[in-house]
Amino acid sequence: MQNLHSSRIITTPIGAMIAMADERAIIYLDFIEDVKAYQTTNASHPLLLRLEEEIFEYFKGKRKEFTLPLSPVGTEFQKGVWNTLLEIPYGETISYTQEAKIFGNPKAIRAVANANGKNPISILIPCHRVISSDGSIGGYTGGVWRKEFLLSLERAK
């Protein structure tokens, strides 16, 4: 798989991210703690350059929707959950319970939450917009502080 995709480090106000694309779509975007641990040359792949541009616009509050083709790798169940996440409007949040209902499997709250945690394309597939039913922030693989930042950024619209 290493030879089939290009990668690029993108610097954001809340840390570095590694982005990967194949010839058709963005396949991965996630926060990394140690940039030096990634032996990557910043590819000039058109999709990665466009992603970097859109991410910068997002963090400046100038972009609410992303235009890039996405192709996350996961099970059919996970992909279905991630498609549900794409329906959550910018600046809004839903609970894991609501997400499971929208997904069409109201009893699968834990499985849906687990799929959120395995989301390979942070921010663009907005799992940060899902919070606990009691209104608390819930978890976030990238760190709860990052989730709080993203939600604040979107609320400021």
OpenMM code with the backbone's topology and positions (N, CA, C; nanometers):
from openmm import Vec3, app, unit

residues = "MET GLN ASN LEU HIS SER SER ARG ILE ILE THR THR PRO ILE GLY ALA MET ILE ALA MET ALA ASP GLU ARG ALA ILE ILE TYR LEU ASP PHE ILE GLU ASP VAL LYS ALA TYR GLN THR THR ASN ALA SER HIS PRO LEU LEU LEU ARG LEU GLU GLU GLU ILE PHE GLU TYR PHE LYS GLY LYS ARG LYS GLU PHE THR LEU PRO LEU SER PRO VAL GLY THR GLU PHE GLN LYS GLY VAL TRP ASN THR LEU LEU GLU ILE PRO TYR GLY GLU THR ILE SER TYR THR GLN GLU ALA LYS ILE PHE GLY ASN PRO LYS ALA ILE ARG ALA VAL ALA ASN ALA ASN GLY LYS ASN PRO ILE SER ILE LEU ILE PRO CYS HIS ARG VAL ILE SER SER ASP GLY SER ILE GLY GLY TYR THR GLY GLY VAL TRP ARG LYS GLU PHE LEU LEU SER LEU GLU ARG ALA LYS".split()
positions = [
    Vec3(0.0821, -0.1191, 0.0000),
    Vec3(0.0000, 0.0000, 0.0000),
    Vec3(0.0872, 0.1265, 0.0000),
    Vec3(0.2073, 0.1186, 0.0507),
    Vec3(0.2945, 0.2349, 0.0592),
    Vec3(0.3154, 0.3017, -0.0767),
    Vec3(0.3257, 0.2261, -0.1823),
    Vec3(0.3560, 0.2823, -0.3129),
    Vec3(0.2323, 0.3356, -0.3852),
    Vec3(0.1144, 0.3047, -0.3339),
    Vec3(-0.0075, 0.3425, -0.4036),
    Vec3(-0.0602, 0.4801, -0.3645),
    Vec3(0.0025, 0.5433, -0.2657),
    Vec3(-0.0491, 0.6731, -0.2246),
    Vec3(0.0625, 0.7735, -0.1994),
    Vec3(0.0231, 0.8989, -0.2018),
    Vec3(0.1130, 1.0097, -0.1726),
    Vec3(0.0765, 1.0634, -0.0356),
    Vec3(0.1738, 1.1221, 0.0335),
    Vec3(0.1437, 1.1782, 0.1648),
    Vec3(0.2038, 1.3171, 0.1801),
    Vec3(0.1487, 1.3900, 0.2753),
    Vec3(0.1905, 1.5275, 0.2997),
    Vec3(0.1607, 1.5611, 0.4450),
    Vec3(0.2523, 1.6320, 0.5089),
    Vec3(0.2295, 1.6817, 0.6443),
    Vec3(0.1633, 1.8186, 0.6309),
    Vec3(0.0545, 1.8377, 0.7027),
    Vec3(-0.0173, 1.9654, 0.7016),
    Vec3(-0.0120, 2.0210, 0.8432),
    Vec3(0.0342, 2.1440, 0.8568),
    Vec3(0.0431, 2.2079, 0.9880),
    Vec3(-0.0857, 2.2864, 1.0124),
    Vec3(-0.1475, 2.2621, 1.1279),
    Vec3(-0.2713, 2.3324, 1.1632),
    Vec3(-0.2500, 2.4015, 1.2986),
    Vec3(-0.3419, 2.4889, 1.3373),
    Vec3(-0.3305, 2.5541, 1.4683),
    Vec3(-0.3375, 2.4562, 1.5865),
    Vec3(-0.3833, 2.3341, 1.5616),
    Vec3(-0.3933, 2.2366, 1.6710),
    Vec3(-0.3037, 2.1157, 1.6483),
    Vec3(-0.1992, 2.1359, 1.5714),
    Vec3(-0.1009, 2.0300, 1.5533),
    Vec3(-0.0869, 1.9834, 1.4104),
    Vec3(0.0186, 1.9068, 1.3897),
    Vec3(0.0466, 1.8530, 1.2568),
    Vec3(-0.0480, 1.7382, 1.2252),
    Vec3(-0.0775, 1.7265, 1.0961),
    Vec3(-0.1613, 1.6166, 1.0484),
    Vec3(-0.0882, 1.5511, 0.9325),
    Vec3(-0.1113, 1.4216, 0.9159),
    Vec3(-0.0594, 1.3545, 0.7972),
    Vec3(-0.1781, 1.3233, 0.7074),
    Vec3(-0.1624, 1.3614, 0.5811),
    Vec3(-0.2672, 1.3394, 0.4823),
    Vec3(-0.2151, 1.2424, 0.3780),
    Vec3(-0.3034, 1.1554, 0.3296),
    Vec3(-0.2666, 1.0614, 0.2243),
    Vec3(-0.3764, 1.0584, 0.1192),
    Vec3(-0.3333, 1.0425, -0.0055),
    Vec3(-0.4276, 1.0337, -0.1169),
    Vec3(-0.3799, 0.9255, -0.2120),
    Vec3(-0.4764, 0.8598, -0.2741),
    Vec3(-0.4410, 0.7710, -0.3855),
    Vec3(-0.4669, 0.8522, -0.5125),
    Vec3(-0.4733, 0.7892, -0.6260),
    Vec3(-0.4902, 0.8649, -0.7493),
    Vec3(-0.6282, 0.9291, -0.7619),
    Vec3(-0.7263, 0.8828, -0.6820),
    Vec3(-0.8648, 0.9288, -0.6963),
    Vec3(-0.9178, 1.0149, -0.5830),
    Vec3(-0.8657, 0.9946, -0.4605),
    Vec3(-0.9324, 1.0549, -0.3453),
    Vec3(-0.8399, 1.0662, -0.2236),
    Vec3(-0.8868, 1.1427, -0.1271),
    Vec3(-0.8199, 1.1490, 0.0032),
    Vec3(-0.8555, 1.0194, 0.0750),
    Vec3(-0.7552, 0.9509, 0.1274),
    Vec3(-0.7816, 0.8241, 0.1965),
    Vec3(-0.7503, 0.8310, 0.3461),
    Vec3(-0.6786, 0.9359, 0.3879),
    Vec3(-0.6387, 0.9421, 0.5290),
    Vec3(-0.6031, 1.0857, 0.5668),
    Vec3(-0.6454, 1.1278, 0.6860),
    Vec3(-0.6057, 1.2563, 0.7429),
    Vec3(-0.6197, 1.2436, 0.8935),
    Vec3(-0.5088, 1.2521, 0.9638),
    Vec3(-0.5162, 1.2405, 1.1091),
    Vec3(-0.4026, 1.3171, 1.1747),
    Vec3(-0.4246, 1.3500, 1.3008),
    Vec3(-0.3248, 1.4215, 1.3791),
    Vec3(-0.2080, 1.3301, 1.4123),
    Vec3(-0.0898, 1.3893, 1.4140),
    Vec3(0.0297, 1.3156, 1.4541),
    Vec3(0.1016, 1.3971, 1.5608),
    Vec3(0.1585, 1.3272, 1.6550),
    Vec3(0.2276, 1.3961, 1.7644),
    Vec3(0.3737, 1.4209, 1.7308),
    Vec3(0.4356, 1.3279, 1.6565),
    Vec3(0.5778, 1.3390, 1.6281),
    Vec3(0.6018, 1.3377, 1.4771),
    Vec3(0.6158, 1.4553, 1.4208),
    Vec3(0.6346, 1.4681, 1.2757),
    Vec3(0.7586, 1.3919, 1.2298),
    Vec3(0.8645, 1.3942, 1.3111),
    Vec3(0.9906, 1.3287, 1.2726),
    Vec3(0.9751, 1.1776, 1.2576),
    Vec3(0.8728, 1.1215, 1.3209),
    Vec3(0.8508, 0.9765, 1.3142),
    Vec3(0.7998, 0.9339, 1.1764),
    Vec3(0.7545, 1.0301, 1.0981),
    Vec3(0.7006, 0.9988, 0.9659),
    Vec3(0.8037, 1.0295, 0.8591),
    Vec3(0.8501, 0.9253, 0.7948),
    Vec3(0.9456, 0.9410, 0.6852),
    Vec3(0.8653, 0.9701, 0.5598),
    Vec3(0.8277, 1.0944, 0.5417),
    Vec3(0.7472, 1.1285, 0.4259),
    Vec3(0.8032, 1.2505, 0.3564),
    Vec3(0.7996, 1.2471, 0.2261),
    Vec3(0.8315, 1.3672, 0.1509),
    Vec3(0.6980, 1.4310, 0.1201),
    Vec3(0.6893, 1.5598, 0.1338),
    Vec3(0.5628, 1.6274, 0.1088),
    Vec3(0.5311, 1.6245, -0.0400),
    Vec3(0.4436, 1.5323, -0.0752),
    Vec3(0.4061, 1.5145, -0.2156),
    Vec3(0.3305, 1.6369, -0.2666),
    Vec3(0.3487, 1.6659, -0.3927),
    Vec3(0.2777, 1.7760, -0.4580),
    Vec3(0.1548, 1.7245, -0.5321),
    Vec3(0.0993, 1.6157, -0.4822),
    Vec3(-0.0212, 1.5565, -0.5409),
    Vec3(-0.1318, 1.6625, -0.5405),
    Vec3(-0.2008, 1.6839, -0.6544),
    Vec3(-0.3042, 1.7885, -0.6616),
    Vec3(-0.4111, 1.7776, -0.5521),
    Vec3(-0.4521, 1.6568, -0.5182),
    Vec3(-0.5541, 1.6416, -0.4130),
    Vec3(-0.4997, 1.6845, -0.2770),
    Vec3(-0.3735, 1.6534, -0.2494),
    Vec3(-0.3137, 1.6919, -0.1206),
    Vec3(-0.2923, 1.8428, -0.1126),
    Vec3(-0.2548, 1.9043, -0.2224),
    Vec3(-0.2378, 2.0499, -0.2235),
    Vec3(-0.3726, 2.1188, -0.2036),
    Vec3(-0.4766, 2.0646, -0.2683),
    Vec3(-0.6115, 2.1203, -0.2519),
    Vec3(-0.6605, 2.0991, -0.1073),
    Vec3(-0.6312, 1.9824, -0.0510),
    Vec3(-0.6688, 1.9544, 0.0876),
    Vec3(-0.6021, 2.0549, 0.1812),
    Vec3(-0.4739, 2.0770, 0.1622),
    Vec3(-0.4021, 2.1716, 0.2477),
    Vec3(-0.4659, 2.3104, 0.2395),
    Vec3(-0.5001, 2.3520, 0.1183),
    Vec3(-0.5655, 2.4813, 0.0969),
    Vec3(-0.7008, 2.4867, 0.1688),
    Vec3(-0.7812, 2.3813, 0.1540),
    Vec3(-0.9136, 2.3785, 0.2171),
    Vec3(-0.9037, 2.3727, 0.3698),
    Vec3(-0.8051, 2.2990, 0.4211),
    Vec3(-0.7851, 2.2918, 0.5672),
    Vec3(-0.7470, 2.4303, 0.6211),
    Vec3(-0.6581, 2.5011, 0.5522),
    Vec3(-0.6207, 2.6370, 0.5945),
    Vec3(-0.7436, 2.7275, 0.5967),
    Vec3(-0.8263, 2.7195, 0.4923),
    Vec3(-0.9484, 2.8007, 0.4860),
    Vec3(-1.0430, 2.7643, 0.6003),
    Vec3(-1.0544, 2.6359, 0.6301),
    Vec3(-1.1402, 2.5892, 0.7399),
    Vec3(-1.0952, 2.6516, 0.8720),
    Vec3(-0.9652, 2.6439, 0.9000),
    Vec3(-0.9150, 2.6974, 1.0269),
    Vec3(-0.9238, 2.8498, 1.0339),
    Vec3(-0.9309, 2.9176, 0.9190),
    Vec3(-0.9495, 3.0629, 0.9177),
    Vec3(-1.0977, 3.0986, 0.9290),
    Vec3(-1.1854, 2.9965, 0.9319),
    Vec3(-1.3287, 3.0211, 0.9413),
    Vec3(-1.3916, 3.0571, 0.8079),
    Vec3(-1.3180, 3.0350, 0.6985),
    Vec3(-1.3674, 3.0722, 0.5654),
    Vec3(-1.4251, 2.9550, 0.4873),
    Vec3(-1.4161, 2.8348, 0.5397),
    Vec3(-1.4678, 2.7179, 0.4683),
    Vec3(-1.5528, 2.6349, 0.5635),
    Vec3(-1.6759, 2.6047, 0.5190),
    Vec3(-1.7669, 2.5226, 0.5985),
    Vec3(-1.7871, 2.3849, 0.5368),
    Vec3(-1.7563, 2.3726, 0.4083),
    Vec3(-1.7717, 2.2434, 0.3401),
    Vec3(-1.6462, 2.2131, 0.2596),
    Vec3(-1.6101, 2.0868, 0.2578),
    Vec3(-1.4937, 2.0426, 0.1819),
    Vec3(-1.5402, 1.9852, 0.0485),
    Vec3(-1.4575, 2.0006, -0.0545),
    Vec3(-1.4988, 1.9623, -0.1893),
    Vec3(-1.4254, 1.8397, -0.2428),
    Vec3(-1.3408, 1.7809, -0.1623),
    Vec3(-1.2543, 1.6729, -0.2104),
    Vec3(-1.3229, 1.5369, -0.2108),
    Vec3(-1.2872, 1.4530, -0.3076),
    Vec3(-1.3383, 1.3157, -0.3041),
    Vec3(-1.2711, 1.2395, -0.1896),
    Vec3(-1.3511, 1.1624, -0.1166),
    Vec3(-1.3007, 1.0860, -0.0027),
    Vec3(-1.3169, 0.9371, -0.0292),
    Vec3(-1.2189, 0.8602, 0.0158),
    Vec3(-1.2270, 0.7154, 0.0018),
    Vec3(-1.1653, 0.6492, 0.1253),
    Vec3(-1.2367, 0.6587, 0.2386),
    Vec3(-1.1839, 0.5987, 0.3609),
    Vec3(-1.1852, 0.4463, 0.3532),
    Vec3(-1.0840, 0.3857, 0.4100),
    Vec3(-1.0748, 0.2390, 0.4106),
    Vec3(-1.1364, 0.1874, 0.5403),
    Vec3(-1.2347, 0.0993, 0.5261),
    Vec3(-1.3000, 0.0414, 0.6431),
    Vec3(-1.4014, -0.0627, 0.5995),
    Vec3(-1.4710, -0.1177, 0.6995),
    Vec3(-1.5753, -0.2164, 0.6711),
    Vec3(-1.6973, -0.1429, 0.6131),
    Vec3(-1.7904, -0.2186, 0.5579),
    Vec3(-1.9129, -0.1569, 0.5058),
    Vec3(-1.9882, -0.0850, 0.6186),
    Vec3(-1.9916, -0.1457, 0.7377),
    Vec3(-2.0576, -0.0838, 0.8525),
    Vec3(-1.9913, 0.0509, 0.8840),
    Vec3(-1.8573, 0.0505, 0.8947),
    Vec3(-1.7848, 0.1743, 0.9253),
    Vec3(-1.8107, 0.2809, 0.8191),
    Vec3(-1.8050, 0.2422, 0.6928),
    Vec3(-1.8287, 0.3384, 0.5848),
    Vec3(-1.9694, 0.3978, 0.5941),
    Vec3(-2.0657, 0.3167, 0.6317),
    Vec3(-2.2025, 0.3655, 0.6497),
    Vec3(-2.2109, 0.4673, 0.7618),
    Vec3(-2.1423, 0.4382, 0.8715),
    Vec3(-2.1385, 0.5317, 0.9846),
    Vec3(-2.0707, 0.6619, 0.9414),
    Vec3(-1.9590, 0.6506, 0.8706),
    Vec3(-1.8868, 0.7708, 0.8272),
    Vec3(-1.9702, 0.8537, 0.7303),
    Vec3(-2.0501, 0.7884, 0.6459),
    Vec3(-2.1413, 0.8624, 0.5575),
    Vec3(-2.2463, 0.9385, 0.6375),
    Vec3(-2.2907, 0.8786, 0.7492),
    Vec3(-2.3849, 0.9462, 0.8387),
    Vec3(-2.3206, 1.0726, 0.8956),
    Vec3(-2.1932, 1.0638, 0.9330),
    Vec3(-2.1218, 1.1801, 0.9876),
    Vec3(-2.1180, 1.2956, 0.8876),
    Vec3(-2.1069, 1.2615, 0.7591),
    Vec3(-2.0996, 1.3646, 0.6552),
    Vec3(-2.2285, 1.4468, 0.6455),
    Vec3(-2.3371, 1.3957, 0.7040),
    Vec3(-2.4653, 1.4668, 0.6997),
    Vec3(-2.4809, 1.5697, 0.8113),
    Vec3(-2.3892, 1.5717, 0.9088),
    Vec3(-2.4011, 1.6656, 1.0210),
    Vec3(-2.3533, 1.8030, 0.9727),
    Vec3(-2.4423, 1.9020, 0.9752),
    Vec3(-2.4032, 2.0343, 0.9249),
    Vec3(-2.2932, 2.1002, 1.0091),
    Vec3(-2.2141, 2.1823, 0.9425),
    Vec3(-2.1104, 2.2624, 1.0060),
    Vec3(-2.1721, 2.3403, 1.1221),
    Vec3(-2.1018, 2.3420, 1.2347),
    Vec3(-2.1471, 2.4197, 1.3497),
    Vec3(-2.2534, 2.3523, 1.4334),
    Vec3(-2.2952, 2.2319, 1.3957),
    Vec3(-2.3973, 2.1608, 1.4734),
    Vec3(-2.3388, 2.0342, 1.5332),
    Vec3(-2.4050, 1.9848, 1.6373),
    Vec3(-2.3634, 1.8587, 1.6988),
    Vec3(-2.4849, 1.7688, 1.7131),
    Vec3(-2.4582, 1.6395, 1.7173),
    Vec3(-2.5614, 1.5411, 1.7489),
    Vec3(-2.5018, 1.4463, 1.8529),
    Vec3(-2.5872, 1.3690, 1.9168),
    Vec3(-2.5391, 1.2714, 2.0142),
    Vec3(-2.5111, 1.1388, 1.9438),
    Vec3(-2.4368, 1.0519, 2.0121),
    Vec3(-2.4115, 0.9184, 1.9578),
    Vec3(-2.5438, 0.8448, 1.9370),
    Vec3(-2.6412, 0.8663, 2.0286),
    Vec3(-2.7737, 0.8045, 2.0172),
    Vec3(-2.8442, 0.8532, 1.8905),
    Vec3(-2.8402, 0.9849, 1.8675),
    Vec3(-2.9014, 1.0410, 1.7454),
    Vec3(-2.8314, 0.9857, 1.6215),
    Vec3(-2.6995, 0.9763, 1.6283),
    Vec3(-2.6241, 0.9256, 1.5133),
    Vec3(-2.6666, 0.7830, 1.4795),
    Vec3(-2.6812, 0.6987, 1.5826),
    Vec3(-2.7223, 0.5592, 1.5597),
    Vec3(-2.8613, 0.5538, 1.4952),
    Vec3(-2.9519, 0.6434, 1.5385),
    Vec3(-3.0864, 0.6489, 1.4790),
    Vec3(-3.0797, 0.6921, 1.3330),
    Vec3(-3.0044, 0.7993, 1.3050),
    Vec3(-2.9900, 0.8482, 1.1669),
    Vec3(-2.9285, 0.7392, 1.0792),
    Vec3(-2.8312, 0.6680, 1.1351),
    Vec3(-2.7639, 0.5586, 1.0650),
    Vec3(-2.8621, 0.4457, 1.0323),
    Vec3(-2.9714, 0.4374, 1.1109),
    Vec3(-3.0739, 0.3369, 1.0850),
    Vec3(-3.0645, 0.2156, 1.1750),
    Vec3(-2.9832, 0.2259, 1.2809),
    Vec3(-2.9671, 0.1159, 1.3745),
    Vec3(-2.9595, 0.1727, 1.5167),
    Vec3(-3.0775, 0.2137, 1.5725),
    Vec3(-3.0791, 0.2839, 1.7005),
    Vec3(-3.0186, 0.2076, 1.8186),
    Vec3(-3.0106, 0.0748, 1.8075),
    Vec3(-2.9535, -0.0040, 1.9169),
    Vec3(-2.8004, -0.0145, 1.9083),
    Vec3(-2.7436, 0.0301, 1.7969),
    Vec3(-2.5995, 0.0123, 1.7729),
    Vec3(-2.5153, 0.1314, 1.8199),
    Vec3(-2.5561, 0.1944, 1.9298),
    Vec3(-2.4883, 0.3157, 1.9761),
    Vec3(-2.3382, 0.2916, 1.9978),
    Vec3(-2.3049, 0.1843, 2.0671),
    Vec3(-2.1625, 0.1565, 2.0940),
    Vec3(-2.0853, 0.1240, 1.9672),
    Vec3(-2.1438, 0.0471, 1.8796),
    Vec3(-2.0772, 0.0114, 1.7535),
    Vec3(-2.0570, 0.1355, 1.6670),
    Vec3(-2.1554, 0.2245, 1.6668),
    Vec3(-2.1450, 0.3492, 1.5913),
    Vec3(-2.0349, 0.4369, 1.6510),
    Vec3(-2.0325, 0.4486, 1.7833),
    Vec3(-1.9282, 0.5275, 1.8505),
    Vec3(-1.7898, 0.4682, 1.8227),
    Vec3(-1.7821, 0.3363, 1.8222),
    Vec3(-1.6556, 0.2687, 1.7929),
    Vec3(-1.6104, 0.2981, 1.6496),
    Vec3(-1.7037, 0.2971, 1.5546),
    Vec3(-1.6712, 0.3294, 1.4152),
    Vec3(-1.6233, 0.4746, 1.4046),
    Vec3(-1.6853, 0.5653, 1.4810),
    Vec3(-1.6399, 0.7054, 1.4819),
    Vec3(-1.4927, 0.7116, 1.5222),
    Vec3(-1.4566, 0.6335, 1.6228),
    Vec3(-1.3195, 0.6322, 1.6723),
    Vec3(-1.2197, 0.5777, 1.5717),
    Vec3(-1.2686, 0.5069, 1.4719),
    Vec3(-1.1811, 0.4501, 1.3685),
    Vec3(-1.1853, 0.5313, 1.2388),
    Vec3(-1.2502, 0.6458, 1.2437),
    Vec3(-1.2605, 0.7337, 1.1276),
    Vec3(-1.1199, 0.7719, 1.0791),
    Vec3(-1.0836, 0.7343, 0.9560),
    Vec3(-0.9482, 0.7627, 0.9082),
    Vec3(-0.9294, 0.9017, 0.8456),
    Vec3(-1.0380, 0.9794, 0.8351),
    Vec3(-1.0264, 1.1111, 0.7713),
    Vec3(-1.0843, 1.2172, 0.8652),
    Vec3(-1.0011, 1.2598, 0.9600),
    Vec3(-1.0431, 1.3599, 1.0585),
    Vec3(-1.0860, 1.4888, 0.9909),
    Vec3(-1.1701, 1.5617, 1.0585),
    Vec3(-1.2219, 1.6930, 1.0189),
    Vec3(-1.3137, 1.6835, 0.8967),
    Vec3(-1.2654, 1.6292, 0.7848),
    Vec3(-1.3493, 1.6215, 0.6645),
    Vec3(-1.4687, 1.5286, 0.6866),
    Vec3(-1.4455, 1.4166, 0.7550),
    Vec3(-1.5551, 1.3312, 0.8025),
    Vec3(-1.5684, 1.3700, 0.9504),
    Vec3(-1.6675, 1.4547, 0.9816),
    Vec3(-1.6680, 1.5278, 1.1083),
    Vec3(-1.7151, 1.4523, 1.2324),
    Vec3(-1.6375, 1.3539, 1.2742),
    Vec3(-1.6741, 1.2811, 1.3963),
    Vec3(-1.6648, 1.3721, 1.5193),
    Vec3(-1.5947, 1.4842, 1.5068),
    Vec3(-1.5859, 1.5788, 1.6193),
    Vec3(-1.7215, 1.6433, 1.6494),
    Vec3(-1.8173, 1.6299, 1.5592),
    Vec3(-1.9500, 1.6894, 1.5797),
    Vec3(-2.0446, 1.5984, 1.6575),
    Vec3(-1.9945, 1.4851, 1.7045),
    Vec3(-2.0778, 1.3929, 1.7828),
    Vec3(-2.0368, 1.4033, 1.9296),
    Vec3(-2.1364, 1.4307, 2.0137),
    Vec3(-2.1115, 1.4468, 2.1566),
    Vec3(-2.1986, 1.3488, 2.2356),
    Vec3(-2.1744, 1.3408, 2.3647),
    Vec3(-2.2534, 1.2517, 2.4500),
    Vec3(-2.3958, 1.3038, 2.4662),
    Vec3(-2.4883, 1.2131, 2.4949),
    Vec3(-2.6306, 1.2490, 2.5106),
    Vec3(-2.6526, 1.3493, 2.6226),
    Vec3(-2.5665, 1.3475, 2.7251),
    Vec3(-2.5823, 1.4408, 2.8372),
    Vec3(-2.5246, 1.5793, 2.8064),
    Vec3(-2.4768, 1.5964, 2.6833),
    Vec3(-2.4235, 1.7266, 2.6435),
    Vec3(-2.2734, 1.7417, 2.6672),
    Vec3(-2.2127, 1.6441, 2.7340),
    Vec3(-2.0673, 1.6508, 2.7536),
    Vec3(-1.9978, 1.6188, 2.6221),
    Vec3(-1.8719, 1.6549, 2.6158),
    Vec3(-1.7993, 1.6513, 2.4886),
    Vec3(-1.7795, 1.5106, 2.4316),
    Vec3(-1.7689, 1.4105, 2.5169),
    Vec3(-1.7423, 1.2748, 2.4691),
    Vec3(-1.5950, 1.2596, 2.4336),
    Vec3(-1.5610, 1.1508, 2.3700),
    Vec3(-1.4210, 1.1248, 2.3368),
    Vec3(-1.3840, 1.1760, 2.1991),
    Vec3(-1.2534, 1.1757, 2.1738),
    Vec3(-1.2012, 1.2119, 2.0416),
    Vec3(-1.0620, 1.1526, 2.0304),
    Vec3(-1.0412, 1.0741, 1.9268),
    Vec3(-0.9135, 1.0057, 1.9098),
    Vec3(-0.7971, 1.1037, 1.9030),
    Vec3(-0.8198, 1.2207, 1.8451),
    Vec3(-0.7147, 1.3223, 1.8341),
    Vec3(-0.6904, 1.4000, 1.9622),
    Vec3(-0.7692, 1.3713, 2.0662),
    Vec3(-0.7590, 1.4434, 2.1932),
    Vec3(-0.8811, 1.5319, 2.2121),
    Vec3(-0.9389, 1.5269, 2.3317),
    Vec3(-1.0602, 1.6030, 2.3609),
    Vec3(-1.0363, 1.7529, 2.3422),
    Vec3(-0.9163, 1.8014, 2.3743),
    Vec3(-0.8871, 1.9448, 2.3582),
    Vec3(-0.8987, 1.9868, 2.2116),
    Vec3(-0.8611, 1.8969, 2.1207),
    Vec3(-0.8742, 1.9285, 1.9772),
    Vec3(-1.0217, 1.9328, 1.9374),
    Vec3(-1.0994, 1.8387, 1.9907),
    Vec3(-1.2430, 1.8357, 1.9617),
    Vec3(-1.3070, 1.9662, 2.0102),
    Vec3(-1.2693, 2.0098, 2.1306),
    Vec3(-1.3230, 2.1350, 2.1845),
    Vec3(-1.2862, 2.2525, 2.0943),
    Vec3(-1.1632, 2.2542, 2.0455),
    Vec3(-1.1178, 2.3612, 1.9557),
    Vec3(-1.2010, 2.3620, 1.8281),
    Vec3(-1.2181, 2.2451, 1.7663),
    Vec3(-1.2932, 2.2355, 1.6403),
    Vec3(-1.4378, 2.2798, 1.6587),
    Vec3(-1.5002, 2.2374, 1.7682),
    Vec3(-1.6390, 2.2752, 1.7930),
    Vec3(-1.6506, 2.4257, 1.8182),
    Vec3(-1.5551, 2.4832, 1.8899),
    Vec3(-1.5541, 2.6285, 1.9140),
    Vec3(-1.5359, 2.7040, 1.7837),
    Vec3(-1.4439, 2.6560, 1.7002),
    Vec3(-1.4182, 2.7192, 1.5703),
    Vec3(-1.5477, 2.7217, 1.4876),
    Vec3(-1.6186, 2.6093, 1.4849),
    Vec3(-1.7404, 2.6007, 1.4048),
    Vec3(-1.8552, 2.6819, 1.4660),
    Vec3(-1.8608, 2.6898, 1.5979),
    Vec3(-1.9668, 2.7698, 1.6629),
    Vec3(-1.9467, 2.9178, 1.6376),
    Vec3(-1.8221, 2.9586, 1.6163),
    Vec3(-1.7903, 3.1003, 1.5963),
    Vec3(-1.8373, 3.1527, 1.4618),
    Vec3(-1.8729, 3.0585, 1.3698),
    Vec3(-1.9129, 3.0928, 1.2325),
    Vec3(-1.9632, 3.2342, 1.2228),
] * unit.nanometer
topology = app.Topology()
chain = topology.addChain("A")
for resn in residues:
    res = topology.addResidue(resn, chain)
    for name in ("N", "CA", "C"):
        topology.addAtom(name, app.Element.getBySymbol(name[0]), res)
